[in-house]
């Protein structure tokens, strides 16, 4: 199960997206952006969701585990329901030198 699917397995999670963020030694590490259902905001913690993701996701190594979660009211989308994430580098640019 992917990290994103593991996060969606929690019924309180409305939307989730997994991204790579810069890491000084590994090049990148996994982070998630999560929107919680409106009636359940404040009931989930970063620690709880990271534990869930690490328990349910299949990672080849610990560097593929989710290391941080950012909570947002909703994930940005185009008119077509596609989640849009603002990247910290241009598309196609490699994380590792």
C-alpha positions as CSV (number, residue, x, y, z in Angstrom):
1,X,0.0,0.0,0.0
2,X,1.3,3.4,-0.9
3,X,1.7,6.2,1.7
4,X,-1.2,8.1,0.1
5,X,-3.5,5.1,0.2
6,X,-2.5,4.5,3.8
7,X,-3.5,8.0,4.7
8,X,-6.8,7.6,2.9
9,X,-7.5,4.5,4.9
10,X,-8.2,6.8,7.9
11,X,-11.9,7.8,7.7
12,X,-11.2,11.3,9.0
13,X,-8.9,12.1,6.0
14,X,-10.8,13.9,3.2
15,X,-7.8,14.5,0.8
16,X,-4.2,13.6,0.8
17,X,-1.2,14.1,-1.5
18,X,2.3,12.8,-1.0
19,X,5.3,14.8,-2.2
20,X,9.1,14.7,-2.0
21,X,10.8,17.5,-0.1
22,X,14.5,18.4,0.0
23,X,16.6,16.5,2.4
24,X,20.3,17.5,3.0
25,X,21.7,13.9,3.0
26,X,19.1,11.8,1.1
27,X,18.2,14.3,-1.6
28,X,14.5,13.9,-0.9
29,X,12.2,12.6,1.8
30,X,8.5,11.9,1.8
31,X,6.0,14.4,3.2
32,X,2.2,14.6,3.0
33,X,-0.3,17.3,2.7
34,X,-3.6,16.3,4.3
35,X,-7.1,17.8,4.5
36,X,-9.3,16.5,7.3
37,X,-13.1,16.2,7.0
38,X,-14.6,19.5,8.4
39,X,-16.5,17.8,11.2
40,X,-13.3,16.2,12.4
41,X,-10.7,19.0,12.3
42,X,-8.4,19.0,15.3
43,X,-8.9,15.3,16.0
44,X,-5.9,14.0,14.0
45,X,-2.3,14.7,14.8
46,X,0.8,14.5,12.6
47,X,2.3,11.8,14.9
48,X,-0.9,9.7,14.6
49,X,-1.0,9.9,10.8
50,X,2.8,9.3,10.4
51,X,2.4,6.1,12.5
52,X,-0.5,5.0,10.4
53,X,1.3,5.6,7.1
54,X,4.4,3.8,8.4
55,X,2.4,0.8,9.6
56,X,0.3,0.4,6.4
57,X,2.6,1.5,3.6
58,X,5.1,-0.8,2.0
59,X,8.5,1.0,1.9
60,X,11.6,-0.5,0.5
61,X,13.7,1.5,3.1
62,X,13.0,3.9,5.9
63,X,13.7,6.9,3.6
64,X,10.4,6.1,1.8
65,X,8.4,6.4,5.0
66,X,6.4,9.6,5.5
67,X,8.4,12.0,7.7
68,X,6.1,15.0,8.0
69,X,2.5,16.0,7.4
70,X,1.1,19.4,6.8
71,X,-2.6,20.0,7.5
72,X,-4.6,22.3,5.2
73,X,-8.3,23.1,4.9
74,X,-8.4,21.8,1.4
75,X,-5.9,20.8,-1.3
76,X,-5.8,23.2,-4.3
77,X,-7.3,21.8,-7.6
78,X,-7.9,22.8,-11.2
79,X,-11.4,23.0,-12.6
80,X,-10.9,19.3,-13.3
81,X,-10.6,17.5,-9.9
82,X,-6.9,17.1,-10.0
83,X,-4.8,18.0,-6.9
84,X,-2.2,20.7,-7.7
85,X,0.8,21.1,-5.5
86,X,3.3,24.0,-5.8
87,X,6.7,22.5,-6.3
88,X,9.8,24.0,-4.8
89,X,11.8,23.4,-8.0
90,X,10.9,23.3,-11.7
91,X,9.3,20.1,-13.0
92,X,11.9,17.7,-14.4
93,X,14.7,19.0,-12.2
94,X,16.4,16.1,-10.4
95,X,16.5,16.1,-6.6
96,X,20.0,14.5,-6.5
97,X,23.0,16.2,-8.1
